[in-house]
């Protein structure tokens, strides 16, 4: 039976040479999902037709469509970016800035004091 090496890594050992692309793809994909949730939360207030379309399941209401599209955007972005960046080194600072902007806009779009300003009358 083979045993795993559980000894702590040597502090003087070379850093891991794996590219950061796959990790940053996951971070940006999560941010994209957050943005999509905020976007559809706001758009559902703008358009009664869209709000009705997002009602995929009556007990849940339009939240079912909003979260369904959010998950689809998150998974889709993760798959696409993960494949494109699987062997690439990505500028971490730019990825964090893009992620912070997407998350900020997504969170803003979910605040009632924001999206209610766009309510269809």
Wavefront OBJ file of the C-alpha trace (Angstrom):
o trace
v 0.000 0.000 0.000
v 1.455 3.351 -1.050
v 1.581 6.144 1.467
v 1.252 9.815 0.759
v 4.055 12.162 1.613
v 2.628 14.322 4.397
v 5.846 16.048 5.350
v 5.643 19.836 5.336
v 7.075 21.564 2.292
v 10.511 23.016 2.578
v 10.249 26.812 2.950
v 13.189 27.202 0.593
v 11.574 25.081 -2.122
v 10.800 26.696 -5.463
v 7.283 28.136 -5.831
v 4.706 26.210 -7.807
v 5.117 26.850 -11.540
v 1.506 26.145 -12.477
v -0.233 28.986 -14.356
v -2.795 31.098 -12.487
v -5.278 31.161 -15.399
v -7.593 28.408 -14.123
v -7.853 29.998 -10.675
v -8.558 33.446 -12.072
v -11.089 31.945 -14.479
v -13.020 30.679 -11.453
v -12.822 34.067 -9.735
v -14.020 36.020 -12.771
v -16.745 33.459 -13.479
v -18.127 33.890 -9.956
v -18.047 37.651 -10.442
v -19.848 37.284 -13.775
v -22.538 35.221 -12.083
v -22.973 37.930 -9.455
v -23.299 40.548 -12.188
v -25.920 38.504 -14.057
v -28.018 38.153 -10.894
v -27.978 41.917 -10.339
v -28.677 42.585 -14.010
v -31.722 40.318 -14.191
v -32.996 41.534 -10.830
v -33.022 45.071 -12.214
v -34.288 44.126 -15.685
v -37.181 42.204 -14.148
v -38.346 45.489 -12.634
v -38.001 47.293 -15.953
v -40.021 44.799 -17.997
v -43.161 42.979 -16.886
v -42.732 40.652 -19.873
v -39.245 39.652 -18.733
v -40.456 39.268 -15.148
v -43.168 36.871 -16.346
v -40.654 34.964 -18.498
v -38.335 34.559 -15.513
v -41.122 32.858 -13.558
v -39.984 29.319 -14.333
v -41.653 27.849 -11.263
v -44.747 29.421 -9.694
v -43.973 28.861 -5.994
v -40.632 30.623 -6.457
v -41.640 33.299 -8.945
v -39.135 35.228 -11.066
v -36.330 34.348 -8.671
v -36.263 30.888 -10.268
v -35.307 32.337 -13.650
v -32.896 34.872 -12.177
v -30.959 32.226 -10.277
v -31.143 29.759 -13.157
v -29.586 32.285 -15.545
v -27.041 33.239 -12.885
v -25.877 29.652 -12.528
v -25.781 29.239 -16.320
v -23.647 32.385 -16.667
v -21.309 31.284 -13.878
v -20.800 27.780 -15.269
v -20.554 29.021 -18.857
v -17.986 31.686 -17.993
v -15.994 29.210 -15.916
v -15.940 26.647 -18.733
v -14.987 29.138 -21.439
v -12.363 31.011 -19.419
v -11.062 27.794 -17.889
v -10.420 26.309 -21.316
v -8.979 29.526 -22.756
v -6.723 30.170 -19.752
v -5.798 26.628 -18.691
v -2.126 27.105 -19.551
v -1.855 30.882 -19.325
v -0.508 33.287 -16.776
v -3.045 36.092 -16.313
v -2.401 39.520 -14.794
v -3.821 39.055 -11.303
v -4.335 42.755 -10.653
v -6.478 43.204 -13.770
v -8.488 40.070 -12.985
v -9.183 41.275 -9.446
v -10.205 44.734 -10.681
v -12.567 43.226 -13.277
v -13.987 40.878 -10.637
v -14.476 43.692 -8.123
v -16.316 45.806 -10.713
v -18.592 42.924 -11.738
v -19.334 42.014 -8.126
v -19.977 45.657 -7.211
v -22.411 46.122 -10.099
v -24.082 42.791 -9.344
v -24.596 43.596 -5.683
v -25.858 47.083 -6.564
v -28.432 45.542 -8.906
v -29.890 43.455 -6.083
v -30.584 46.364 -3.710
v -34.293 47.287 -3.702
v -33.468 50.969 -3.363
v -31.645 50.659 -6.713
v -33.814 48.326 -8.811
v -37.127 49.821 -7.651
v -36.129 53.073 -9.371
v -36.579 51.236 -12.674
v -39.963 49.672 -11.856
v -42.388 49.595 -14.778
v -45.457 51.606 -13.967
l 1 2 3 4 5 6 7 8 9 10 11 12 13 14 15 16 17 18 19 20 21 22 23 24 25 26 27 28 29 30 31 32 33 34 35 36 37 38 39 40 41 42 43 44 45 46 47 48 49 50 51 52 53 54 55 56 57 58 59 60 61 62 63 64 65 66 67 68 69 70 71 72 73 74 75 76 77 78 79 80 81 82 83 84 85 86 87 88 89 90 91 92 93 94 95 96 97 98 99 100 101 102 103 104 105 106 107 108 109 110 111 112 113 114 115 116 117 118 119 120 121
